[in-house]
Amino acid sequence: LMQPADIVALVSLGSSLTLNQDFTSDKKSLLRGVSRYNGSEGQGFAQGDNGPGRNASEDASGYKPDESEYNSINTDRELFAIAAVAKSLGSINQKKSLLYFSGGLARSGIENQASLRAVVNASVRANLSIYSVDTRGLEAISPLSDATKGSLRGTGAFNGSALQSNMDANFSSQETLSTLSADTGGKAFLDSNDFAPAFQRIQQDTSAYYAIG
């Protein structure tokens, strides 16, 4: 979908924010850069086991520490990384788009709110729109969760509380992605295994625009 005038850069977030490929119009270089990404490597700031809405008290797989504060710090670091990207692009006058692939970004109540506002403000000032893509694709939310979680005990799996907990956790992880996109003029692509519409939407939105000074 790249046009001759388009330039693209690749940035990844692991243990640090890394520029993997500077802005270029060379499709072969970009394909080589993207091919180095894979889903088998863990993210440096991944969410812990007890994210928001996690019904840890009914997990029979053993003791798990409360990692809510750890998750809150991780969310801040991810948001600060996006803000850093936005600020670095502020000197470029043209309309810019950030295609942000994420496996969910959960906030803990009002914590992380200041970081989220900072990202939105930096992006708006830089004329940057964020297009969020949930890399988990379409998920089937079940009371028993997925195979990475231990079996439940008690009545949570039968009275609906465990299902509600898992649905709340999934919504929480997607709500931040939606806010980032909506408040910066982009769009969030959630619950889909087809990522092509995200690229198409960016091309449509940036094919024609105007700036008022």
N, C-alpha and C positions, 0 to 999 in steps of 0.2 A: 504493500500500500504506500510505500515511501515515494514521494515525488522528487524530482531532481533538486528542488530548492530545500528539501527537508534535511535537517541534521539531527542526529540522535546520539545521546550519551547513555552509558550503562553505569548504574550505581547500585551497590549491594550493602546490606547491613548485616554483619555477623558480630564478631567481637568488637568491631569498629566500623565506621562508615568508610567505604572504599570506592574510589572511582576506578571501575574496571575498564572503561573505554571512554575516552574523551569524545567530544562532539565530532561526528564525522558523517559523511553521506555514503561511505563505503559499506555496502550491504554485506559483503563478505566478512569484513572485520566485525561488524555487529553480530552476524550469525555465529562467528567463532566465539565471541564474548558470551552470547546467550547460551551456547552449547556447554559452556563450563559450569552453568548453574544446574543443580540437580536437587531432588527432594530427599536425598538420603543423608545430607549433612544437616545437623541441627543448627537452628538459629542461635546466635549468641545471646539474644535477649528473649528467649522463649518463655511462655507463661508456665508457671508451676502447676502442680496438680490441683491445688485448691483455688481455682479462679472464682470470680464472682458467680454466685448461684450454685456452686458445687456442693452437693449434699454429702460432705465427707464423713459425717457421723454414721452413715449407713454403709460405708465401704468396708468390707470385711477383709481386704487385702493386706491389712496391717497398719501400723501407725504412720501417718503422714503429717509433717509439720504444717502449720498454718503459713502459707506463702503469700498471703494477700499483700503484705507490705513489699515483698520482693517483686510481685507482679506489678504493683503500682510504680515502682522505680523503673522497671523494664518498659512500661508504657511511656513514662516520661522520656526515657532515652530514645525510644523509637520516634516519638513526636519531635524531640529536639533535633534528631537527625533529619527529619523532613523539613523542619524549619531552616536548618543549615543549608540544605539544597536550595530552598526558596530564596534565601538571602544571597547565595552565590550567583543566582540567575538574575538578581535585581538590576544589574547594569545593562542587561540586554533589553532593548526597548520593545522588541516584538512580542506577540502573544506566545506564551509557552504552556506546555502541558506536561504533567508528571503522571505516568502510568505506574501506579503503586500496587505491586503484587504483595499480598499479605494473607497469612492464615488466620486473620482475626486480630483485633486490637481492643482489649477490654479495659474499661475504666472502673475504678473502685469508688462508686458514689461520686461525690464532688471532688475527690482527689483527681489529679491530672487535668482538671478543668482549665487551670491557668496555662498549662502547656498546650492544650488544644487550642485555646484562644490565640496563643502566640503563633502557632503554626498557621492558623487561618489569616491572622493579620499580616504575617510575613508573606504569605502567598498572594494575598490581594494586592499588597504594595508592589510585589514583583510581577504582577499581571500573569500569575501562574495558576492554572486550573488543575486540580487533582482528580484523576480518574482511578478510583479504587477497584481492585479486582480481588475477590475472595478466592484464593487458590484452593480452598477445600472443596469447591464445587457444590453440587447438590448433595446435601446430607440428609439421611433418614434419622430423625431424632427419636430415640427409643428410651424407655424407662431404664433399661439396663446399660445404656451408654455403649461404647465400643469395646473392642477386645483389649484395649490398653488399660481398662479399669477393672478393679476387682469386683467380685459378685456382691450383690446387696444383701443385707439382712433386715429383718423387720418388715413393715407393711408398705414401705415407700414404693416398691415396685408394683403394688397392687391398688393403692388408693389414689394414684395420680400425682403424688408429691414429687417422686423422683423424675417423672416425665416433665413436670412443670419446671423443676430445677434445671434440667438439661436444656429445656427450651429457653429459659431465662438467660442461661449462660451463653447460648448461641446467639440470642438477640443482642446481648450486651457486647459480644465481640464484633458484631456487624454494625452496631449503632454508631460507633466511632468512625468507621469507614464511611458510612453514609453521611455523617456530619462533615467530615473533611471534604467530601466531594460536593455536597449541596452548598456549603458556605463559600466555596471557592469557584463556583460556576462549572464544576465538572459533573460527573455521574458515577454512581457506585454500581458495580456489576456483581450481584450476589446470587447464590443458589443456582448456579449454572455451570455446566462442564464445558461450555463453548466460550472461549475467551475472544474469539474473532470480533464480536460486536464492540468490544472495548476499543480496538484499533480503528474500526470503522467510524465509531462515534468521534474519536479524536480527529480523524481526518475531516469529517464533516464540519466539526466546530471550528477548526483552524483554517479551513479552505477560504473563508472570507470573514473579516471582522473589521471593526473601526475603533479608533482611539480618539478620545476627546481630551484636549489639553487646554 
